[in-house]
């Protein structure tokens, strides 16, 4: 798996947003990085399953964003 994914655990929504902004500001090309927060559901998943799920959601999000910018 080549996807760059950061999984956040224990952060409030506001803290997570600050972390995401800091990462994007600090790392060139980080627009391709996917972020995920743990949930009661995904805490029981194998990490590999979570990464596959997040990567697919990120691809769908990026495709939708690209299409909306074209219109």
Residue pairs with C-beta under 8 A, 6 or more apart in sequence:
1 51
1 52
1 55
3 34
3 51
3 54
3 55
3 58
4 30
4 32
4 33
4 34
5 33
5 34
5 35
5 36
5 51
5 54
5 55
5 58
6 19
6 20
6 23
6 33
6 34
6 35
6 36
7 35
7 36
7 37
7 38
7 47
7 50
7 54
8 16
8 19
8 35
8 36
8 37
8 38
9 37
9 38
9 43
10 38
11 19
11 37
16 35
16 37
19 35
20 35
23 30
23 33
23 35
24 30
24 31
24 33
27 33
32 62
34 54
34 55
34 57
34 58
36 42
36 50
36 54
42 50
42 53
45 53
